[in-house]
Amino acid sequence: MDKYQYVNREISWLRFNERVLQESMDKKVPLIERLRFLGIFSNNLDEFFKVRYATVKRIVQAGKSGKSVLGGERAKDLLDEITSIVIRQQKDSQVILKQIEEELQEENIYLIDETEIQPHQEPFLKTYFIQNVGPSLMTIILNSVIEFPNLKDTAAYLAVKMVLSDSSDEPQNSGQNQYALIEIPKEIDRFIVLPKEGNRNYIILLDDLIRYSLKTIFNMFSYESVSAHMIKITRDAELDIDNDLSKSFIEKISSSVENRKISDPVRFVYDSSIEADTLNFLKEKMNIEDTDSVIPGGRYHNRRDYMGFPSLGRSDLMYDRIKPLPVKGLTLDGSLFDRIAEKDHLQYAPYHTFMYVIKFLREAALDPKVRTIKITVYRLANNSQVAASLINAAKNGKQVTVQIELQARFDERANIEYAEQLQEEGIRLIFGVPGLKVHSKICVIEREEGGTLRRYGFISTGNFNENTARIYTDYTLFTAHEPILKELNKVFNFFETSYKIYKYKHLIVSPHYTRSRFKKLIDTEIDNAQSGREAYIKIKMNSLTSYDMVDLLYEASNAGVKIQLIIRGICCLIPGIPGMSENIEAISVVDKFLEHPRIFIFGNDGDPRVYISSADWMTRNLDYRVEVGCPIYDEAIRKELIETFEISWKDNVKARVFDAEQTNGYRKTDAPDFRSQFEMYDYYERHLIQSGEGT
């Protein structure tokens, strides 16, 4: 494998997260939103270490090089490279945070620490600590414990060092260090808003309030000095599922999630100003080696909490909230089934309201003609209207079947709770196929009409989650196309009889057909290009990491096929290289909303073939998950999808260009500024007005 043909997956992911960090630097982004992007950057990094870094570390611990799966790079070298990049990015993020804090002060928003508290602010903070914080604190005196406590994954701790004084109850301890750990409570808001003073807002971090209150916390000790520095660890998040046949699948996943709490640390982050003796004490007690990913950081960790930075009523420092639009030709106050029976409809959240999904399920739950509902569930909202609608349907005598993925990473516990709740309500649960995650986003219902069963359903690129639908962009196709819906039923049959491999004429289904079907579509474009016919490929997806699919695109490029890629996250392909990829252009759009749809457009000599899918071109999506891609047969929707792709492609404000150097440079064109997410909303608003349905 030639490492110069591909970008390493982990390095490409870190470059993606750097694009998120760029948003926190961009002065075109509202100030509070910039802080929130800083939080997203930090949250992403936590997940990266739990999953990707942990996987590479396992390869090293197994004594393997990993070159065959890591794009030609040795696993040990890759770990060193990752650590180097992360340390640089962390330093950059600290500089950015300081700049943002200075700009906040210009807006009369002051982030203060424990040294900046004014006398008139003390009564409020002391009362707040006594009533809200003190009772929730978990504080452990380390010198007196036999076994060092098991630190929680990505929880933040203050490592406290007290130098005992001569007046200590035990004089022999005078001058000795007493160490303690204080866990920062997650259930308390990280940002404490003090009473407003005129037009000035003051905020103190919970960590600093605890630092301010150290004297109260440790009033039973006599010490000469006390200091507190933040630390945190990240643990391997891979699920190791046991093979005990006596356990149910829910029990196995539950047990594996519990074991995550004591899995191996893969990262130790500490305040770089911590005293050397305190750091050495902690590393020794925690058995952390210098060869592990030990990363010096700033005063504050868990900056993911900045995603929840208070708005303070300052709407001028945040993005304007858009009002989700109705889908043209689809109403929420009439029967969706009647409209869908007439033609297919496309919902593109968050530009369109997600309520069509809820309305579809609620209507199915109440409609006396509906007999069955089948749906896949990957990630649900905390208080899910989708789940409530399914329960309502079961209570009304419908036969409801839910395939729920218990191994949806970081949502395992939530999905276990939903599974138990749905099961209690009499809903039939399917837990998928051994060895495969079910990542498809599909629903099909059967409705009795005129003595026969007619099917309705939807296929989506994203989760059925009303919360994320406000910030993730995703397509959902509502259809009554019988051949497609019959094939969706085959997918549900496969969940229960996985030994039987079904054939599909319309759908593109992983793990058996996605790779081969897309290869055939690419080969058609190659044949067209070599015959002098129109040939192009336009793809929008989250990640492109399958080296086989990258090689197919290289082959198409060399044959003269023009290829445009919009890849939000990881891209292992290197575009624009003569003799390899000179006909490929690739961009990434990172902006207000998270770009999440997967759309595939093949020129087909002037008669474009268009598909939406739940699958990225990653090995896991192609070979180890159940995914569903759907052809678009409705001519108007096909045109709409092509036009929305072109809107994203024209972006010259938030688009970054993929290149061999991975510089994350913004795309520059001579055209006027074109910000695709803002233009997308205008596009749909114009369509409504032109149809007479908008104002």
N, C-alpha and C positions, 0 to 999 in steps of 0.2 A: 504494500500500500504506500503510495507516494504522498508524504505529508504535505507536499506543496500543491496538491490538487484540492485539499480540503482545509477548512478552518476547524480546529478542534472544537468540539461541542461545548465543553465547559468554558473555554476562553470566549467563544461566541456569546454564551449566556452572560458572562461578566460584561461584555461589550453592550449587550442589551440593557443590563442594569445601569450601565454608564449613561445610556440614553435617558433613562428615568432620572438619573442624577442631573443630567443637562436641563431637564424641565425645572428643577429647583433653582437653577442658575438664570433661567430665561426671564428677563425683565418684562417680556410680553405676557407672562403668566402672572395672574393676581397674587399678591404677596402671601396671603394665608394658604393659597393653593400650592405655592412653592414649598412652604413648610410641610404640607401634606405629601408632596412628591418625595421630600426627604424621608418621610416616614415609610412610603412605599418602597423606596430604595433599601432601607434598613430591613423591612419585613421580607423583601425578596432575598436579601443576603442571608437572613436566618434560614429560610427554606432551602436555599442553595447548599448551605453547609450540612443541613440535616439529611439531604438527599444526594445531591450530585457529588459533593466533596466526600461524603461518607462512602459512596460507592467506589470512588477511586482509591480511597484509603483501604477499603477491603481488598482491592486488587493487590495493593502493595503488601498488605499483611499476609496474603496468600502466596507471596513470593513470585508473583507473575509480573511480566512487563506491561501487559495490557495493550500493546501496540496495535493489535488487530481490531480492537474496539474503540481505541482512543485517537483514531485518525493518524496513526504512525508515531505517536509520542509515547515515551515511557511514562508509566504511572507516577514513579517517584519524581521525575523531572516536572511532570504536570502539577503535582502537589506544591512543589516549590514555586512554580510560576503563578499558580493561583494565589498563594499566600502573598507573593510580591505585589500582584495587582490589587488584591484586597487592601493591603496596608496603604497603598497609594490612594485608592478610592476613599478609604476611611479618612485619610488626612484631608483630601479634597472636600469631603462632606463636612468636616469640622470647620474648614475655612468658609464654606458656603453658609453654614449655620450662623457663624459669627456675622457675616455680611447681612443675612436676613434679619438677625436681631437688631442690627444697627438701623436697618430700614424700617423695622417695626417701631423703633423709638421715634422716627420722623413722623409716624402715624399715631404718636402718643400711646403706644403699646409697649410696656416695659416688662421684660423678663428679668426678675431679680433673684439673687441667690441669698443664702443665709447671712452673708456679711452686709447686705444692702437693706435689710429690714429696718424700717424707721420705728421709733418708739410708739407712734400712734397706730402702727399696724400690728404691734405685738399682741394686744388683747384679742383681736380677731383670730390670729394665727394660733395662739396658745389654746383658745377655746376650741378651734377647729381640730387641733391635734388631739386634745384630751377626749373630745366627743367622737371623732371620726377615725383618727389614725391609730392612736395608742392601743385601743382594744383589738385592732386587727394585726398588730405587728407580731411577727414570729422572730424572736431574737434568741440566738444560741451562743452561750459562752464556750468557746472552743477549747480552752485550756482544761476544762473539767469534763469533757466528753471523751469516752474511750474510743469511740469510732466516729470518724468525720461524717457529718450529715450528707445525705445524698441530695445534691443540688438539683433543682428542677430544670428541665430543658428550657433554655432561653429566658428563664426568670432572671430578674436583676437583683443583685445583692449588694449591700454596703458592707465591705470588709472593714471592721473597726479595730483600731489599735489603741490601747490605753497603756501609758507608761505609769505604773503605780508609784505613789508618792510615799514619803517617810511616814505619813500619818495613817498608812494602811493598817487595817486590823491585824495583818500578819507582816510585821516589820521585815521578816526575812525576804519578803517579796518586793521590797522597795527597789525601784528602778527596773523591775522586770516588766516584760510586755504581757499584757492580757489581751487576747484576741477574741473577737466576737463577729457573728454574721447577723445582719438584719435583712430579711427578705422584703423587697418592696411589694406591698400588697397590690395585686392586679385588680381587685374589686373596687378600688378607690381611684377616682380620676387622677391621672398623672399631673394634670395642670389645675392648680388651685387659683381661682380668680378672686382677688381681693376686692373689697368694696371700692367702687369707682371714686376717684377724686377729681372733681371737675370734669374735664374731658380726657383725663388720663386713666388708662387701664393698667393695672398691675397684676402680674401672674408670677407665681412661684411654683417650681416643680416640686412634686411630692418628695423627691429625694432630698432636696434642699431644706424642706420643712423638717424632715427627719434629722438631717445634720444639725439644724438649728435646735432641735429638741434632744440632742444627745445627753445633755446634762440631766434632763428629766428622766430619760430612759435608764441611765446608769448612775442614778443618785446614790446607790448603795456602795459605790466604789469611790475610793480616794485616789485620785490620779493627778500627775503633773501635767499631762497633755493627753488629748484624745484627737484622733483623726479618722476619717471615713472615706474610703475610695470604692468606686463601683467595680464589680466584676460580674461576668456571666459566662455560662458554658452552653454549648450547643451539642446535642446528642444525636447519634445515628438514628434516623427515623424509619429505617427499613423495617417492614413487618416480617418477623420470622414465625411462620405459622406451623404449629406442631401437627403431627399426623395421627393424633389420638382419635381412633374411629368412634369412641364412645361419646365424644363431644359434638355438639351441633356446630354448624358453621359460625353462628353468632357467638357461641362460647369461645371458639378458636380465635376469632378476630378480637373479641373483648380481651382475651388473655394476652394476645400479641400487643395490643395497644397499651395494656398495663405494663408489659415488659419494656416498652419504649422508655418508661420513666427511669430505668436503671441501665439503659444501653450505654455503649462506650461514648465518651466525649470525643467530639471531632474538632472542637474549637474552644479556646479559652481566651476571652477578651478581658482586658483590664485597663484601668485608668493609668496612663503612662506616668502620672505624677506620684503613684503609690510608692511608699518606702520599700527599699530593696529587701529588708528583713521580713516585711509583711508578705511581699510577693513570694519570696522563697518559702516561707512557712506554708502558704496556701498551696503552692505547687507540690511541695513535699507531701503534705497531708492528702492531696487529691491525686497523687501519683501521676502528675503531668510532667512529661518529658519535654526537653527543648526541641526534640524532633517533631512534637505535635504542633498543630497550628495554634501557636501562641501569638496573639495579636495585640500590640499596644493600641489603646484607643484614647478617646477624650474623657472628660469628666462624666459625661452622660452616655449610658448605653440604652438599648431598647428604644432607639429613636423611632421605631415603628409606631410608637404611641403618638407621634406627631401627625399621624393620619387622622387622629381625633382632636387636633388642636381646636380650642373653642373659637366660635365665629365672632363672639363679642358684639353681635349685631352689626358687624361691619360687612354688609353685602357688597360694598364697593371694593373690598379686598378679596372677593371670591368670584368664581365664575357665575355668570347669570344662569339660573336654573331654566332649562328649556321646558316648555309645555309639550308633552308627547302628543303627536298628531294622530288622528284616526287613519286607518288604512282606507285608501280610496275604494269605494264600493262596498265597504264592510261596516255594518252598524253594530253598536253594542246594545241597542234597545229593541232589536228584533231577533229573529232566529238566525244564528250563524249557519245552521245546517242548510237552511233554504238558500242562503247566498253561496255557500261552498258547493252545494249541489249544482249550481249554475256554472261556476268556474273556479279555478284556483285563485288563491289570494296569498300575497307575500307580506309578512310583518318584518320590519327592520327596526328592532329596538336598539337604542332608546329613542330614536327619532319617531317611531310609532309606539303607542302605548302597549305594554305587555298584557293589558287586561283582556286581550282577545284570547290568550291561552286560558286564563281563568274563566272567562265567559264560556268558552267551548266546553270546559270540564264541568262547570256548574250547570250548563244547559243539559249536558249528558246525564248528570246526576238526577235531574228532575224529570226529564222527558220519559213518559211512559213507554215510548216506542224503543228506547235504548235497552239493549239486552246485555252487552258486554263492553267493558273498557279494559284496554291493555296499555301499559305505559312503562317506560324505563325511567329510573330515577338515579341521578349521579350526585348532584348537590342541590339541596333544598334550602329555602330561606329559614331563618330561625322560627318564625311563626308563619308557616307555609300555608297559603291559600290553596295551593295545589293539593297538598295532603288533606286539607279540610274538605275540599271538593270530592276527593276520592272516598273519604270516609262517608260523606253525605250520600254518595252514590251507593255505597255498600248498604247503608241504612235503608235506602229505598229499593233494595232488592236486586240491584244490578250485580252481575258477576264481574268483580274487579280483580284484575291480575296486575301486580306491580313487580317488575324486576328491579330490585334495589341493589346498588353496588356498595357492599360493605367495605371495600378496600379503596374507596375514593380518598386519596391521600389528604390527611389532616381533617377530613370530615367523617372519619370512621365512627367516632363515638356518637356524633349527631345522627348518622344514618342507622346505627344500632338502635338508638332510642326511637327513631321514626319507625324502624322495622317492627319493634315490639309494639308500638302504638297501633300501627296498621293491622298487625296480626290480631291484636285484641279486638279490633273492630270487625273481624271476619273477612278481611281482605286476604286474598291468596298471594303469597309472596314467592318469588323465585330468586335464588341467590346466584344466578348466572352459571357459568361453565367453568369447571376446574381448570386452573392454569390461565384463564383469560379474564381480564376486566371487561365489564360491559360499559362502554363509553358512548354508545349510540344515544341519540335524543329523539325518540319516536313515540308515537301514540296512535292507536287505532281503536275505533269503536264500531260496534255492529248495531244497526238500527233496523227494526222491522218496518218495512214499507210495502203495503199492498201484498202482504203474504210472503214476501221474500226479504232476505237480509241485505241491507245496503251498508257499505262501509264508508266511514269518514275518518280523517286523521290528520296528523301533522308530523313533519320532519324538521328538525332544527339543527343549527350549528352550535347551539349553546344550551346551557342548563335551564331547567324549568324553575327558575329562581327569581321571584319578583324583586328582590333587593338588588342582585347583581345586574338585572335587566335595566336598571337606571344608569349604569355606568359601563356595561359591556355592550359592544355592538355585535348583534347576532341576527341572522336571518331565520325565520320560521315559515315554512310553506304549509298552508292549509289546503287540503285536497280531498276530492271524492273520486279520484282516478282509480278505478277498480283494479287494473293490473298492478299498479304500484302498491295498493293497500293489501292485495292478496299476498304480495311478496313480503310486506311488513309482517303479516301473519306467519310467514315461513321463518322469519327471524325469531319471533317469540317461540315457535315450535323448536327451533334449534337450541334455545335456552334449556329446554326440557329433554331433548333427545340429541345431545351434542355429538353422538356417534354418527348421526345421519347428516351428511353434507348436502344442503339443498342447492339447486341451481336457480340463478336469477337472470332474467332477461333485461330488467330495467335498473334495479338497484345495484350499487357497488358496495359489496359487503366484505368487511374484514372478519376473520383473518384469512379467508380462502381466496378472495377474488380482487381485493383492492389493488394489490401490486400488479397483477397481470392485466387487469382492465385498464389501469392508467398507462401501463406500458403499451398496450395496443393503441390507445388514443394518441400517445406520443409518436408511435411508429407511423400512424396515419399521417401525422403532420410532417414527419421526415419524408415519407413517400411523396407527399404533395410538393414539398420544397424541391426535392430532386427532380420532379416532373415539371417544375416551373409554375406550379399553381400557388395560390395564396396559402401561406402557412404561418400560423402564429400560435403561441400559448400564453395565456394570461392567468396567473395564479395569485390568490391572496390566502394566506394561512398564518398560523402562529409560528410554526417552526418547520425547518427543513434540515433534517439530520441524517436521513437514510443515504448512505453512500451509493447504494444501487440506484436510487432515484436521481441523485445528483449526477451520476454517470450517464443516465438516460438523457438528462437535460443537456449535458455537455455534448453528447452524440447529436442531439437535435440541433444544437447551436452550430456544430461543425457542418451539418447538412444544410444550413441556411435558414432554419426556423427562427423567427424573431420571438424572443421570450421576455416577458415582463413579469417580475416577481415582486409582490408586496409581502414581506415577511416581518411580522412584528418583533419576534424574539430571536431564536437561534437560527443562524443560517450557515451551514457548513460549506455551501457552494461559494466559489470565488468568481464573480462576474468580470467580464471585460478583458480576459486574458487572451491574446492572439493565439490561434491554434487550439484553444481549449474552450473558451466561453465568450468570444468577442460579440456574439449576437444576444448575449444575456445582459439585461439591466436588472438591478435589484435595489429596492428601497425599503425603509422601515418608517412607519408613521407612529409616533408616540405623542399623544396630545391629551386633551381633556377626558376623553373616553378611552377605555381599553379596547383596542382593536382585536376582535375575537372570531370573526367569521372565517369559514373556509369556502372558497369559491374557485371553481376551475372552469376555464373557458378555452376551448380548442377551435381554431379557425375553420377547419373542415371544408376548405375550399369555398368559403363564402356562405356556408350554412352552419353557423357556430353551434357547437354542442356545449351546453352549460350545465354544471352540476354544483350543488351545495353538499356539504358533508360535515360530519362530526370529526373527521380524521385529518390530522396533519400528516406530512410525509416524514414520519419518524418510525423507526423499526418497531417500537411498541405499538403504534397505531396500525401498522400494516400487518403485523404478525402475531401480536399478543393481546389484542383487544377485539371486542365486537364493535365494529363501527358501521355506520350506514351513510352512503352517499346517494343522492337522489337526482335524477335527470330533471331538467326543467323543460316541460313540453308546451306550456302556455307561452305563446309568442310575445305577449305584452310583458310578462314577468321576465322572460329571457332578455328582452330589450332593457328592462329596468335594471337587471343585475349587471349587464354589460356597462350601462351608463354609470351605475354606482361605482363599478371598478374604475372607470375612467376618471371619475371625480377624485377618488383616492390617488390615482396615478398622477394627476396633475398637481398634487400638493407641492408647493415650493416654500412653505413656511415651517411645517413640522416634519417634513420628510428628511430622513438621513440616508445617505448613499452608502451601500455596501461596496467596499473595495478591498484589494489585497492587503492593504496596510491597516484595515479596520479602524479608521480614524474617526468614524461617526460624524463625518462632516455633513453639514446641512446642504440640501440640494439647492443650488442657485440657478435660476433661469432668468431670461430677459422679460418674461411675462409679469404682469402685475401680481402682487401677493395673492396666493390662492391657498386658503386653509381648508382642507378637505372636509373636516368634521363640521365646520360652520356652513360650508357650501352644501353639504349633504342635507342638512335641515332645510335650507332654502329650496333645494331641489324638490323635496317632498311637499313643502308648503306651496310651491308653484303648481305642482300637479293637482293638489286639492282645489286651488283657486280656478285653474283651467277647467276642471271637471264640474265646477259649480258647487262643490262640497265644502270649500273653504271660504274665509272672509278676508 
